[in-house]
Amino acid sequence: MQTPDGGNPAKKRINLSDKARWALIFFEFLAAYAVFYISFSGEWKSHIYLRFLMIVPLYHAGATFGYTGSIISSLLNIFMFVPIIPIAARSRTYDFDPSSAIIILFFYIFFGIFVGGTVGKTRKTSRYVDTLSQVFMRILAEPDEASIIRRSCEEAAILTDAAGGAALVCRDAEITPGKCSLSSVFSQDPPGEESVEPPPDNILLWCARANALISTNSAGHDKRLTVGPRAAHVKSALAVPVSFESSVYGSFLLMDKKNDENFSDKDMSIAKAIAETAGSAIHNIVQEKESQQEKLREEQMRELFSRFVSSSVADYVLERPGLLKGRWEEVTVLVSDIRDFTAISEKVTPKELVNQLNEYFTAMVDVIFDNKGTIDKFIGDCIIAYWGAPAPDPEHAARAVKAAAEMSRALDSLNSDWERRSMTPLSSGIAIHTCKALIGNLGDERKKTFTIMGEEVEKAVKMESLSRTLNAKTIISESAAGASNLSSALTEIPDSPPGFGRLFSLSMERI
């Protein structure tokens, strides 16, 4: 286990600066004592002011080491300066009697303890907060779940004086051993030690499943602790879950606090704070991954869906995924088929036929999408489209009729262009029928398609086959005619075949 700058944390924890500061404070005491003794021995006039020099080491000790430093320095002050008071009184270099001098001395001590100690405590708290802030920033800088939990274990071990520990990363909500990886974190281990599957009774698994802190002072004999051969020599252990609310992402273990001590309440608070930060960091990563995956799925669905519906309909449906569920819905079905396609295909090369069909389908699909329709499928040269689903549209019948008229005009324009290019012109028949259809995302898990089905849909296909017989480019069922409210553009076809009800032809010039 290494510190963030690559050093060994065990060596970093030997704080030589504290010893140096105590030496400086003691030197200040000696200097104050020497000046104080020389001043009253030499009967200096400034002696009355020089006595305040003793405040310097008192304040320094308090400001550096808090109340503990203040008390120790005050006792040292008493030990060094009280014997001088009677001497100073006899030599008449003191302006106060011994009792008054003692009161003044204790006033200095009071100042050192409470003023210096308060400042020291504030500084100590500030350093503690700053240290934790740096730890949190290093944890948040890690790129993935495993490195965050391992880093958390390392940082907690440094702050609690633990000799090492272990990190558990869980990749499923059930926290099964097969979906978790365990890696040790010891100062003597090389970086990136290989992770292994944890034993079923491992304390880190217990900790993660319970989502609760676990502490033991007899780890070597605790059956919950199985972290390899080192566990037999472990005395104290502290396991902390890494979680966010009810989501548990793993846990880490701290072992063997130095100087044979047990982990204190402060250590537990530090470890818990680090674990909570790690849990929040992992939660943010998981949320970001889910957001990116959802965005990717949405983009893929939009790309796929947009092949069959207009972009506005695609956006509407993707914002309301419930519309893709199976249900019965009133729709208007449009079936368009190229007449004499077989005969035409025999006159041209396959390449020429495919290119011409692509031009035809592109123009027809553009018209359908412009009128907010949905492509159900292509069956050879036949197009099946519908309106009214998946997005609801109260004008579905009228849009289908208008689309049929525009498709006929678009085909006329294509034929003019094809004739100029010496290509065979095409003609088509169109049937429109409004009916109840079963709609939904149908298929198996490997391939699903949003489609419509039902007897009435088949009826629309059969209607299109009547267009040539009835000598009409576009025929419309009675239900579609009534729903479209375009009676002025429709002409009833006399002697409609049985089983189809009243049929109407569309007058292009009236729409």
Summary of the structure (lengths in Angstrom):
residues: 511
radius of gyration: 43.7
end to end distance: 80.2
largest distance: 142.4
contacts: 1657
relative contact order: 0.06
helix: 55%
strand: 19%
